[in-house]
Amino acid sequence: MTISPADQLEASRRFCDEIAQREARNFHLAFRLLPVEERRSMCALYAFMRHTDDLADEDGPAAEKAEALTAWRRELDDAIDGRPSTWPGLPALADVVRRSSMPTELLHEVIDGVEMDIEPRRFANFDELTVYCRRVASAVGLCCIHIWGFESQGGRAERLAERCGLALQLTNILRDVREDADRGRVYLPQDDLERFGVGPDHLSASRPSEPLRRLLEHYAQRALAYYNEGAELVPLVSPIGRPVLLTILGIYRALLDEIIRRDYDVLAARVSVPRWRKVAIAARSLPARYLGGRKAPGKPDLVS
């Protein structure tokens, strides 16, 4: 029995919805603030990211993972060009790319970032870390604003979206210091580790040393600056996207605040934000769809 393109697209969307509902946690709560069409687009984007991560996280030699990601690139391009694909979520993602004018290069940047994590690596300085953050986080943020619609203002919105991605990824790095170190991964740049006098034993200790606290505080302040700068993106995003942006930024900012409140003790236990607080952040973000800031203009200035 031949499946019509419309039925195939609907099945692909359901597949992505199920993945996002099962795996997305913080993000799925934010997605629920969107109208149906945009919510399903975000689920398709999330499912793509999840599958890309899974390809690199599977057991096996690094060379096999690299080959799998190379094949995944080809399959992504085939789906966007309208050719058949084997992964059920790609028809939904290809539809999102067509409807939102999302640059395909952003999706390839996400794959680039995952490739950087195939084997443990070190970053010599913050510039190198920024490249990684751009690929694994900022590129995703740029995909999101294409789904929501935004006013570029000559590239200002895109630059602010990159800052949001940096803020979120630095927060992840701070939270996961111990977990990453146990897996042989150190994302804090080598020059800063040396400058603050932090060695491998500091990262795997049961409690943070004073040098590690100072280093984590340094990066927390960097992240806070990016959160403050990234907040300027809100009025440039289409009203339907503002609550989602505020919810995601709010939840991760609350996570950073909790890290700071614990005096940077991220070694003894994983820091998290309770669900009731996430729900409260989402609820407080809703009026942004109707109040505050000017309305985003229509095309051609509004990218959607």
C-alpha positions as CSV (number, residue, x, y, z in Angstrom):
1,M,0.0,0.0,0.0
2,T,1.4,3.4,-1.1
3,I,1.5,6.1,1.6
4,S,0.6,9.5,0.4
5,P,3.1,12.4,1.1
6,A,0.6,14.0,3.4
7,D,0.2,10.8,5.5
8,Q,4.0,10.3,5.6
9,L,4.5,13.8,6.9
10,E,1.8,13.4,9.5
11,A,3.4,10.1,10.7
12,S,6.8,11.8,10.8
13,R,5.4,14.6,12.9
14,R,3.9,12.2,15.3
15,F,7.2,10.3,15.6
16,C,9.0,13.6,16.5
17,D,6.3,14.6,18.9
18,E,6.7,11.4,20.8
19,I,10.5,11.8,21.0
20,A,10.2,15.3,22.3
21,Q,7.6,14.4,24.8
22,R,9.6,11.5,26.1
23,E,13.1,13.1,26.1
24,A,13.0,16.9,26.0
25,R,12.3,17.7,29.6
26,N,12.9,21.4,30.0
27,F,12.4,22.1,26.3
28,H,9.1,20.3,25.9
29,L,7.6,22.4,28.7
30,A,8.5,25.5,26.7
31,F,7.3,24.0,23.5
32,R,3.8,23.7,24.9
33,L,3.6,27.5,25.0
34,L,3.6,27.6,21.2
35,P,0.7,27.2,18.7
36,V,0.3,23.7,17.3
37,E,2.2,24.3,14.0
38,E,5.2,25.9,15.7
39,R,5.2,23.4,18.5
40,R,5.4,20.5,16.1
41,S,8.2,22.3,14.2
42,M,10.2,22.6,17.5
43,C,9.6,18.9,18.2
44,A,11.0,18.0,14.8
45,L,14.1,20.1,15.4
46,Y,14.5,18.5,18.9
47,A,14.1,15.0,17.5
48,F,16.8,15.7,14.9
49,M,19.2,16.9,17.6
50,R,18.4,13.9,19.8
51,H,19.1,11.5,17.0
52,T,22.3,13.3,16.1
53,D,23.5,13.0,19.7
54,D,22.6,9.4,19.9
55,L,24.7,8.5,16.8
56,A,27.8,9.9,18.6
57,D,26.9,8.4,22.0
58,E,26.5,4.8,20.8
59,D,29.1,2.2,21.8
60,G,31.8,1.6,19.3
61,P,35.0,3.0,17.8
62,A,35.3,6.7,17.1
63,A,35.8,5.9,13.4
64,E,32.5,4.1,13.2
65,K,30.7,7.1,14.8
66,A,32.3,9.5,12.4
67,E,31.1,7.3,9.5
68,A,27.6,7.2,10.9
69,L,27.6,11.0,11.2
70,T,28.8,11.4,7.6
71,A,26.0,9.1,6.4
72,W,23.6,11.1,8.5
73,R,24.7,14.3,6.7
74,R,23.9,12.8,3.4
75,E,20.5,11.5,4.6
76,L,19.7,15.0,5.9
77,D,20.5,16.6,2.6
78,D,18.6,13.9,0.7
79,A,15.5,14.5,2.8
80,I,15.7,18.3,2.4
81,D,16.0,17.8,-1.4
82,G,12.9,15.6,-1.4
83,R,14.6,12.3,-1.7
84,P,13.6,9.3,0.4
85,S,15.1,8.9,3.9
86,T,15.2,6.0,6.4
87,W,14.9,7.9,9.7
88,P,11.2,8.6,10.3
89,G,11.7,12.1,11.6
90,L,13.4,13.6,8.6
91,P,10.2,14.3,6.5
92,A,9.0,16.5,9.3
93,L,12.3,18.3,9.6
94,A,12.5,18.8,5.9
95,D,9.1,20.4,6.0
96,V,10.2,22.7,8.7
97,V,13.2,23.8,6.7
98,R,11.1,24.5,3.7
99,R,8.4,26.5,5.6
100,S,10.8,28.5,7.8
101,S,13.6,29.2,5.3
102,M,15.9,27.8,7.9
103,P,19.5,27.6,6.5
104,T,20.5,24.0,6.2
105,E,24.0,25.0,7.2
106,L,22.8,25.5,10.8
107,L,21.8,21.8,10.9
108,H,25.2,20.8,9.6
109,E,26.8,23.0,12.3
110,V,24.9,20.9,14.9
111,I,26.4,17.8,13.4
112,D,29.8,19.5,13.4
113,G,29.4,20.1,17.2
114,V,28.5,16.5,17.9
115,E,31.5,15.3,15.8
116,M,33.7,17.4,18.2
117,D,32.5,15.2,21.0
118,I,33.2,11.8,19.4
119,E,36.4,11.6,21.4
120,P,37.4,13.6,24.5
121,R,39.2,16.8,23.6
122,R,40.6,19.8,25.3
123,F,40.1,23.5,24.4
124,A,43.2,25.6,24.5
125,N,41.4,28.8,25.2
126,F,38.0,30.5,25.3
127,D,38.0,31.2,21.5
128,E,38.1,27.5,20.8
129,L,35.4,26.8,23.4
130,T,33.2,29.5,21.7
131,V,33.5,27.6,18.4
132,Y,32.2,24.5,20.1
133,C,29.4,26.3,21.9
134,R,28.4,28.0,18.6
135,R,27.9,24.5,17.0
136,V,26.2,22.7,19.8
137,A,24.0,25.5,21.2
138,S,24.0,28.8,19.2
139,A,23.2,27.0,15.9
140,V,20.2,25.5,17.6
141,G,19.1,28.9,18.8
142,L,19.4,30.3,15.3
143,C,17.2,27.4,14.1
144,C,14.6,28.2,16.7
145,I,14.2,31.9,15.8
146,H,13.7,30.9,12.2
147,I,10.8,28.7,13.3
148,W,9.3,31.4,15.5
149,G,10.0,34.3,13.1
150,F,12.2,37.3,14.0
151,E,13.3,40.8,12.9
152,S,17.0,40.6,12.0
153,Q,17.9,44.3,12.3
154,G,20.9,43.8,10.1
155,G,22.1,40.6,11.9
156,R,21.6,41.9,15.5
157,A,19.0,39.2,16.3
158,E,21.3,36.5,15.0
159,R,24.1,37.8,17.1
160,L,21.9,37.9,20.2
161,A,20.7,34.4,19.5
162,E,24.3,33.3,19.5
163,R,24.8,34.9,22.9
164,C,21.8,33.0,24.3
165,G,23.4,29.8,23.1
166,L,26.7,30.7,24.8
167,A,24.8,31.4,28.0
168,L,23.0,28.0,28.0
169,Q,26.0,26.0,27.0
170,L,28.3,27.6,29.6
171,T,25.6,26.8,32.2
172,N,25.6,23.1,31.1
173,I,29.4,23.0,31.3
174,L,29.4,24.4,34.9
175,R,26.7,22.0,36.0
176,D,28.4,18.9,34.4
177,V,32.0,19.5,35.5
178,R,32.2,16.3,37.6
179,E,30.2,14.1,35.2
180,D,32.3,15.3,32.2
181,A,35.6,14.8,34.1
182,D,34.6,11.2,34.9
183,R,34.1,10.6,31.2
184,G,37.5,12.1,30.4
185,R,35.9,15.4,29.0
186,V,37.1,18.8,30.2
187,Y,35.4,21.7,28.5
188,L,36.9,24.5,30.6
189,P,39.8,25.9,28.6
190,Q,43.3,24.8,29.3
191,D,44.7,28.4,29.7
192,D,42.1,29.2,32.3
193,L,42.7,25.9,34.2
194,E,46.4,26.8,34.4
195,R,45.7,30.5,35.3
196,F,43.4,29.5,38.2
197,G,45.6,26.6,39.3
198,V,43.0,23.9,38.6
199,G,44.3,20.4,37.9
200,P,42.6,17.1,37.0
201,D,42.3,16.1,40.7
202,H,40.3,19.3,41.4
203,L,37.6,18.2,38.9
204,S,37.1,14.8,40.3
205,A,37.2,15.6,44.0
206,S,34.2,15.2,46.3
207,R,34.1,19.0,47.0
208,P,35.3,22.0,45.0
209,S,38.7,23.4,45.9
210,E,39.1,27.2,46.3
211,P,40.9,27.4,42.9
212,L,38.0,25.6,41.2
213,R,35.4,27.8,42.9
214,R,37.2,30.9,41.6
215,L,37.3,29.4,38.1
216,L,33.7,28.4,38.1
217,E,32.7,31.8,39.4
218,H,34.7,33.4,36.5
219,Y,32.7,31.4,34.0
220,A,29.4,32.0,35.8
221,Q,29.9,35.7,35.5
222,R,30.6,35.2,31.8
223,A,27.4,33.3,31.4
224,L,25.4,35.9,33.3
225,A,26.7,38.6,31.0
226,Y,25.5,36.5,28.0
227,Y,22.1,36.0,29.6
228,N,21.8,39.8,30.1
229,E,22.8,40.5,26.6
230,G,20.7,37.7,25.1
231,A,17.6,39.1,26.8
232,E,17.6,41.9,24.2
233,L,16.6,39.3,21.7
234,V,13.1,39.0,23.1
235,P,11.4,42.0,21.4
236,L,13.0,41.0,18.1
237,V,11.3,37.6,18.1
238,S,7.8,37.1,16.8
239,P,5.3,37.4,19.7
240,I,4.4,33.6,19.6
241,G,8.1,32.8,20.2
242,R,8.7,35.2,23.1
243,P,7.3,33.0,25.9
244,V,9.3,30.0,24.7
245,L,12.5,32.0,24.6
246,L,11.9,33.5,28.0
247,T,11.1,30.1,29.5
248,I,14.2,28.4,28.2
249,L,16.4,31.3,29.2
250,G,14.6,31.5,32.6
251,I,15.0,27.8,33.4
252,Y,18.7,27.8,32.6
253,R,19.3,31.1,34.3
254,A,17.6,29.6,37.4
255,L,20.0,26.6,37.1
256,L,22.9,29.0,37.0
257,D,21.5,30.9,40.0
258,E,21.3,27.6,41.9
259,I,24.9,26.8,41.1
260,I,25.9,30.2,42.5
261,R,23.7,29.7,45.5
262,R,25.5,26.5,46.3
263,D,28.8,28.3,46.1
264,Y,29.7,26.4,43.0
265,D,29.5,23.0,44.6
266,V,28.8,21.1,41.4
267,L,30.8,18.0,42.4
268,A,28.8,16.5,45.3
269,A,25.5,16.2,43.4
270,R,24.0,17.3,40.1
271,V,22.4,20.7,40.3
272,S,18.8,20.9,39.0
273,V,15.7,23.2,39.0
274,P,12.5,21.7,40.6
275,R,9.6,21.2,38.3
276,W,7.4,23.6,40.2
277,R,9.8,26.4,39.5
278,K,10.1,25.5,35.9
279,V,6.3,25.7,35.6
280,A,6.3,29.1,37.4
281,I,8.9,30.4,35.0
282,A,6.8,29.2,32.0
283,A,3.7,30.8,33.5
284,R,5.4,34.1,34.0
285,S,6.6,34.2,30.4
286,L,3.1,34.0,28.9
287,P,2.2,37.7,29.0
288,A,5.3,38.4,26.7
289,R,3.1,37.2,23.8
290,Y,0.8,40.1,24.4
291,L,2.6,42.7,26.3
292,G,6.0,44.4,26.4
293,G,8.1,45.3,23.4
294,R,6.9,46.2,20.0
295,K,5.2,43.8,17.6
296,A,7.5,42.1,15.3
297,P,7.0,43.5,11.7
298,G,5.7,41.5,8.8
299,K,7.7,40.2,5.9
300,P,10.2,40.8,4.4
301,D,11.8,42.1,7.7
302,L,10.4,39.2,9.7
303,V,12.1,36.0,8.8
304,S,9.6,33.1,9.1
